[in-house]
């Protein structure tokens, strides 16, 4: 069973008097699906895994990542969470992937950029919310 540290999802005070999660479950789902897709793509690219005719699995993970990013950007934006720009930024970068040839250096660079936007943005939001 996957366990998520409580500190990632701890609540912080909000000015309106209620408490809210800094990192939503929708935002975490973007990270999980992005990591799974990235690991699968890296395994195929390095030759450690041969999907053969089962490339749909990588495409399904990509679609799940897009759907998660749309959901996280919408939910976090509506609830006023500071993570919505990260989900929106990750989504923006991910929309560039179909314009690159699978397995090419450009494809890898765009995928790595999407992961970097997500990771750096999430860490920055966590650090900022701890300071305030």
Secondary structure, DSSP 8 states (H G I E B T S, - for coil): -----GGGG-EEE-TTS-EEESS-HHHHHHHHHHHHHHHHHHHHHTTS---TT-THHHHHHHHHHHHHHHHHHHHHHHTT-TTHHHHHHHHHHHTTGGGS-TTSHHHHHHHHHHHHHHHHHHHHHHHHHHH-
